[in-house]
Amino acid sequence: MGQVTIYLDDETENKARAAARAEGVPLSKWVAERIRRRAGSEWPEAVRALAGAWPDFPSVEQIRKSKAKDVRRRRV
């Protein structure tokens, strides 16, 4: 298991310690869980469940049917 040293200002440290204490876990476990959540490479299930949640949003086919004229693009 790796060991990491981090430096926190007093206010942040106190908040982290209080949150860990409120959850009944050691500070290192509390920090590790936050890192796992934030560093994940997949969207959380709650976010993925939102796919298709807006029934009035136009489909790809509807968007492509638009008769609007596209703007001329500049060469970069």
trRosetta pair geometry for C-beta under 8 A, 3 or more apart (Angstrom, degrees):
i j d omega theta_ij theta_ji phi_ij phi_ji
6 31 7.8 -172 25 -161 147 152
8 12 4.3 -126 -175 91 109 114
8 13 4.3 140 98 -60 125 86
8 16 6.9 -59 -158 7 172 139
9 12 5.0 85 56 13 77 105
9 13 7.0 -149 89 -7 35 92
10 13 5.7 -59 -146 38 29 112
10 14 6.2 29 158 -20 66 108
11 14 5.9 -56 -149 35 28 111
11 15 6.5 27 154 -18 63 106
12 15 5.7 -55 -149 36 32 111
12 16 6.3 30 155 -18 66 107
13 16 5.8 -57 -147 38 30 110
13 17 6.2 28 157 -17 66 108
14 17 5.8 -55 -144 39 29 110
14 18 6.2 28 157 -19 64 109
15 18 5.8 -57 -146 38 28 110
15 19 6.3 27 156 -19 64 108
16 19 5.8 -55 -146 37 29 110
16 20 6.3 29 155 -18 64 107
16 27 6.4 70 136 -146 102 102
16 30 6.8 150 -178 108 84 130
16 31 6.8 28 -168 -75 129 94
17 20 5.8 -55 -146 37 30 110
17 21 6.2 31 154 -20 65 108
17 27 5.8 -28 -104 -94 66 121
18 21 5.6 -54 -145 38 30 113
18 22 6.2 34 154 -23 64 106
19 22 5.6 -52 -147 34 31 113
19 23 6.5 18 156 -7 63 108
19 30 6.3 141 105 -173 95 143
20 23 6.0 -65 -150 45 30 102
20 25 5.5 -97 -163 77 80 76
20 26 6.6 -25 177 139 129 19
20 27 4.6 -135 -7 -95 176 54
20 29 7.4 122 -143 66 111 81
20 30 3.6 -113 -100 -23 97 156
20 31 7.8 -25 -78 -29 126 72
21 24 7.4 33 -178 -76 33 34
23 30 6.3 136 56 -103 135 110
25 29 4.4 -105 166 87 116 125
25 30 5.2 145 90 -59 113 85
25 33 7.8 40 110 -7 163 137
26 29 4.7 91 61 8 83 104
26 30 7.0 -148 96 -8 42 89
27 30 5.5 -57 -147 36 33 114
27 31 6.2 30 157 -17 68 105
28 31 5.9 -53 -146 38 30 109
28 32 6.2 33 154 -21 64 108
29 32 5.6 -53 -144 37 31 113
29 33 6.4 33 156 -21 64 104
30 33 6.0 -55 -152 32 27 110
30 34 6.8 27 151 -17 62 105
31 34 5.7 -56 -153 35 34 111
31 35 6.5 32 152 -19 67 105
32 35 5.7 -56 -150 36 32 111
32 36 6.4 35 152 -22 66 104
33 36 5.6 -50 -147 33 34 113
33 37 6.5 33 154 -19 65 105
34 37 5.8 -55 -151 35 31 111
34 38 6.2 14 158 -7 66 113
35 38 6.1 -65 -142 46 29 101
35 39 5.4 5 169 -2 69 122
36 39 6.5 -66 -126 48 18 96
36 40 6.6 46 163 -58 57 92
37 40 6.4 -39 -165 -13 23 115
40 44 7.7 90 79 -67 151 72
43 47 4.4 -107 172 85 111 126
43 48 5.1 136 96 -54 116 88
44 47 5.0 92 61 7 78 101
44 48 7.2 -151 96 -3 39 89
45 48 5.6 -58 -143 41 35 110
45 49 6.1 43 156 -29 68 104
46 49 5.8 -50 -149 28 28 116
46 50 7.5 37 149 -29 55 98
47 50 5.9 -47 -167 15 39 116
48 51 6.1 -18 -177 -13 52 111
49 53 7.7 62 129 -61 64 121
50 53 4.6 -59 -163 -6 61 137
52 55 7.9 39 170 -81 70 58
54 57 4.0 66 106 -21 115 115
58 62 4.0 -123 -169 90 103 129
58 63 5.2 127 116 -55 125 82
59 62 4.7 99 52 5 74 101
59 63 7.1 -139 95 -4 41 86
60 63 5.7 -56 -150 37 32 111
60 64 6.2 27 155 -16 67 110
61 64 5.9 -60 -146 40 29 108
61 65 6.5 35 154 -28 64 106
62 65 5.8 -52 -150 26 31 115
62 66 7.9 60 149 -46 55 81
63 66 6.2 -24 -177 -18 41 114
